[in-house]
Amino acid sequence: MRVLIVHAHHEPKSFNAAMTDTAVRTLRAAGHEVVVSDLYAQGFDPVSDRRNFTTVADAAVLKQQAEEALASAEGGFAPELAAEIEKLDWCDVLILQFPIWWLGPPAILKGWIDRVFAVGVAYGGGRWFDRGRLKGKRAMCAVTVGGGADVYSDRGVYGAIKNILYPLHRGVFAFTGLEVVEPFVVYAPNRIDAAERAAWLARYEHRLLDLDGAPKIPGPDMAEFDGLVRRR
């Protein structure tokens, strides 16, 4: 199994870093190949515009999808972006490792998605959801949140964590054809002691070694939506 971990935390001593270190060690020990994109360490540029491309479809007006389609067809992505696209193409499993900030991922990770999940790379040509370009690969969010599980529940002040991660699960993973593995969520890591920290990392090891058996979040069956369109 080939695993790409996209790590989005600026502090090497953070719990997110411990999770990534655990994942790399555990997966490699089990015989899997692992590549890490440490976005802050790489100085990854999250801004998506003409800097993405070495080709030009329209010099007068920036139409992002048209530029992405041309770059996909002609190998016209900027080198740093082409390297990340190559990793996405290489992997069987994508793990996004990040903290929840303001009920969403850090900007640097959102920018990675905006730039890497381009037309012709992750979607396009009528291929999405169960017909998506990335079908056959799996993806999982491994995240930390500042509060306890109670505040990220259906009755909690922030609502259920599944709702917070819905844009990634449905709008990015499922949309592009990725099989969505239920997220691994660590609650309030800054409030736990060494024993609890070790217990969380042990649970994460177990999840990583049983990705096949981990619960999945089903995406839509596009045949059902085709039927709705035809009936109109």
Secondary structure in CASP SS format (residue, H / E / C, confidence):
PFRMAT SS
TARGET T0000
AUTHOR 0000-0000-0000
METHOD secondary structure of the structure
MODEL  1
M C 1.00
R E 1.00
V E 1.00
L E 1.00
I E 1.00
V E 1.00
H E 1.00
A C 1.00
H C 1.00
H C 1.00
E C 1.00
P C 1.00
K C 1.00
S C 1.00
F H 1.00
N H 1.00
A H 1.00
A H 1.00
M H 1.00
T H 1.00
D H 1.00
T H 1.00
A H 1.00
V H 1.00
R H 1.00
T H 1.00
L H 1.00
R H 1.00
A H 1.00
A C 1.00
G C 1.00
H C 1.00
E E 1.00
V E 1.00
V E 1.00
V E 1.00
S E 1.00
D E 1.00
L H 1.00
Y H 1.00
A H 1.00
Q H 1.00
G C 1.00
F C 1.00
D C 1.00
P C 1.00
V C 1.00
S C 1.00
D C 1.00
R H 1.00
R H 1.00
N H 1.00
F E 1.00
T C 1.00
T C 1.00
V C 1.00
A C 1.00
D C 1.00
A C 1.00
A C 1.00
V C 1.00
L C 1.00
K C 1.00
Q H 1.00
Q H 1.00
A H 1.00
E H 1.00
E H 1.00
A H 1.00
L H 1.00
A H 1.00
S H 1.00
A H 1.00
E H 1.00
G C 1.00
G C 1.00
F E 1.00
A C 1.00
P H 1.00
E H 1.00
L H 1.00
A H 1.00
A H 1.00
E H 1.00
I H 1.00
E H 1.00
K H 1.00
L H 1.00
D H 1.00
W H 1.00
C C 1.00
D C 1.00
V E 1.00
L E 1.00
I E 1.00
L E 1.00
Q E 1.00
F E 1.00
P E 1.00
I C 1.00
W E 1.00
W C 1.00
L C 1.00
G E 1.00
P C 1.00
P C 1.00
A H 1.00
I H 1.00
L H 1.00
K H 1.00
G H 1.00
W H 1.00
I H 1.00
D H 1.00
R H 1.00
V H 1.00
F C 1.00
A C 1.00
V E 1.00
G C 1.00
V C 1.00
A C 1.00
Y E 1.00
G E 1.00
G C 1.00
G C 1.00
R E 1.00
W C 1.00
F H 1.00
D H 1.00
R H 1.00
G C 1.00
R C 1.00
L C 1.00
K C 1.00
G C 1.00
K C 1.00
R E 1.00
A E 1.00
M E 1.00
C E 1.00
A E 1.00
V E 1.00
T E 1.00
V E 1.00
G C 1.00
G C 1.00
G C 1.00
A H 1.00
D H 1.00
V H 1.00
Y H 1.00
S C 1.00
D C 1.00
R C 1.00
G C 1.00
V C 1.00
Y C 1.00
G C 1.00
A C 1.00
I H 1.00
K H 1.00
N H 1.00
I H 1.00
L C 1.00
Y H 1.00
P H 1.00
L H 1.00
H H 1.00
R H 1.00
G H 1.00
V H 1.00
F H 1.00
A H 1.00
F C 1.00
T C 1.00
G C 1.00
L C 1.00
E E 1.00
V E 1.00
V E 1.00
E E 1.00
P E 1.00
F E 1.00
V E 1.00
V E 1.00
Y E 1.00
A C 1.00
P H 1.00
N H 1.00
R H 1.00
I C 1.00
D C 1.00
A H 1.00
A H 1.00
E H 1.00
R H 1.00
A H 1.00
A H 1.00
W H 1.00
L H 1.00
A H 1.00
R H 1.00
Y H 1.00
E H 1.00
H H 1.00
R H 1.00
L H 1.00
L H 1.00
D C 1.00
L C 1.00
D C 1.00
G C 1.00
A C 1.00
P C 1.00
K E 1.00
I E 1.00
P C 1.00
G C 1.00
P C 1.00
D C 1.00
M H 1.00
A H 1.00
E H 1.00
F H 1.00
D H 1.00
G H 1.00
L H 1.00
V H 1.00
R H 1.00
R H 1.00
R C 1.00
END
